[in-house]
């Protein structure tokens, strides 16, 4: 197919606001081949802040969910549906024949088995080391580890050190699996399997900081056993597209399987930045293209943390910005502010420079590569208020000086910002 005439694939992420959905967003938002959409329950979530086209719908498990999903697909001419939650992976796979777009991921049988840890352990028994699962009458060696058979993100998983605590936990959650405790290092191994070649990528990362089951800090770790385990898993569970498994070392140092998941992982970003864009590869593979991975070796560590995203209820038609200590701080360009200015340029909003710079303005702009950003540049005399140059009633003004901001706000009645407040104006939506 000719890339010059084919329109971008329309990809619907369901739901878009999970850590999985946000990684899909980051991986695909700048790809010319993809137009992103999101759908999910009508509850507060990150979807509305990260997807320009977010569509509320009932849960896919509801009777009305499948019909709503198909209506979204038809209305927006969606090509691919990307599941972004463990339950949604299974629900979409089970209803694949009834969904009016291609569902990305592995076959329904694989999705069902991997949704349950007990079924996963049975599927790979004898070919992959799995933790010992205790039965009610077994003699236990404490500590033990308990986790829901059908769970995700480490929810409900915990160490238990005595019989009484274990009894209470199992009474409250009868579906808990009770397994041996694995004290060693924990790894997630990112994999990709194509329709034509099977496993074509496998690389591990150590989970060095974990919060609520999510890897918040990790770095790559190479071990030949990761590939061996991946190939063994595939003999029983034929995977398609992006997937991962987690292993942990037992008290003897042996790698032991925790879970397998046929989906994107949030921290797959670590592989993405070295050349393995798993969401894009998954789409290419599903579209029938032959794919390969050319990832480079590098010592890169990933740290994840909470980030701020905003929704503002006002519009502005023009931006006026100061130079010294605002756009240039301590001799360096404020790249976060420049990002916002280019956002305005992309959206067709004029950007004006109002400065009291006294040291060769043209040379300063040239040296910092800023001369082409502005629609107008005005050198303001010390005796003149910058408000005199602001004509639009709905402009915004950015300046490090509290005095300048106060004078402009009072004279023009417009909103003013210092550099730290500009983050609320950044539009993160793809």
KAURSUL-V230873 format. One record per residue. NEAR is the number of other C-alpha atoms within 8 Angstrom. Layout:
# KAURSUL-V230873
near=NEAR
near=NEAR
This chain:
# KAURSUL-V230873
near=3
near=5
near=6
near=4
near=5
near=7
near=6
near=8
near=10
near=12
near=13
near=13
near=15
near=14
near=14
near=17
near=13
near=10
near=8
near=13
near=16
near=12
near=14
near=11
near=13
near=8
near=14
near=11
near=10
near=6
near=7
near=6
near=7
near=11
near=10
near=14
near=13
near=14
near=14
near=14
near=9
near=7
near=4
near=4
near=6
near=9
near=12
near=11
near=12
near=12
near=15
near=9
near=9
near=12
near=9
near=8
near=11
near=11
near=8
near=12
near=7
near=8
near=7
near=8
near=12
near=11
near=8
near=10
near=11
near=10
near=8
near=10
near=12
near=9
near=6
near=6
near=7
near=13
near=11
near=13
near=13
near=11
near=15
near=15
near=11
near=11
near=7
near=11
near=14
near=12
near=10
near=12
near=13
near=8
near=8
near=9
near=6
near=5
near=12
near=8
near=9
near=9
near=12
near=12
near=14
near=12
near=9
near=9
near=6
near=12
near=14
near=9
near=11
near=13
near=13
near=11
near=12
near=8
near=9
near=13
near=9
near=7
near=9
near=11
near=9
near=5
near=7
near=11
near=9
near=9
near=9
near=6
near=8
near=10
near=6
near=4
near=4
near=6
near=4
near=6
near=6
near=8
near=10
near=13
near=13
near=13
near=13
near=11
near=10
near=7
near=11
near=7
near=7
near=10
near=10
near=8
near=9
near=7
near=9
near=11
near=9
near=8
near=6
near=6
near=9
near=10
near=8
near=8
near=8
near=10
near=7
near=6
near=7
near=6
near=7
near=10
near=11
near=11
near=11
near=12
near=10
near=9
near=8
near=9
near=8
near=10
near=11
near=12
near=13
near=15
near=13
near=14
near=14
near=13
near=8
near=5
near=7
near=10
near=11
near=11
near=9
near=12
near=13
near=13
near=13
near=12
near=14
near=9
near=8
near=10
near=7
near=7
near=9
near=8
near=12
near=14
near=12
near=13
near=13
near=12
near=8
near=8
near=7
near=6
near=6
near=12
near=10
near=8
near=9
near=12
near=9
near=11
near=12
near=9
near=7
near=8
near=8
near=9
near=13
near=14
near=17
near=16
near=16
near=14
near=13
near=12
near=13
near=15
near=14
near=12
near=8
near=5
near=7
near=8
near=9
near=12
near=12
near=11
near=10
near=10
near=11
near=16
near=12
near=14
near=10
near=10
near=9
near=11
near=9
near=12
near=12
near=11
near=8
near=10
near=10
near=11
near=10
near=13
near=11
near=9
near=12
near=12
near=10
near=11
near=13
near=9
near=6
near=6
near=7
near=8
near=8
near=5
near=8
near=6
near=8
near=6
near=5
near=5
near=6
near=7
near=9
near=10
near=7
near=7
near=5
near=4
near=4
near=4
near=8
near=9
near=6
near=6
near=4
near=4
near=5
near=8
near=9
near=12
near=13
near=13
near=14
near=13
near=12
near=9
near=9
near=14
near=12
near=11
near=10
near=5
near=5
near=7
near=9
near=10
near=6
near=6
near=10
near=10
near=8
near=11
near=10
near=9
near=10
near=11
near=10
near=7
near=6
near=6
near=10
near=11
near=15
near=13
near=12
near=13
near=12
near=8
near=9
near=5
near=5
near=7
near=8
near=7
near=7
near=9
near=10
near=9
near=7
near=8
near=7
near=8
near=8
near=5
near=8
near=10
near=7
near=7
near=9
near=8
near=8
near=10
near=6
near=6
near=4
near=7
near=10
near=10
near=9
near=7
near=5
near=9
near=6
near=7
near=7
near=9
near=14
near=12
near=13
near=14
near=15
near=11
near=7
near=7
near=6
near=10
near=14
near=8
near=10
near=15
near=11
near=8
near=7
near=9
near=8
near=12
near=8
near=11
near=13
near=11
near=10
near=6
near=7
near=11
near=7
near=9
near=8
near=9
near=7
near=8
near=8
near=9
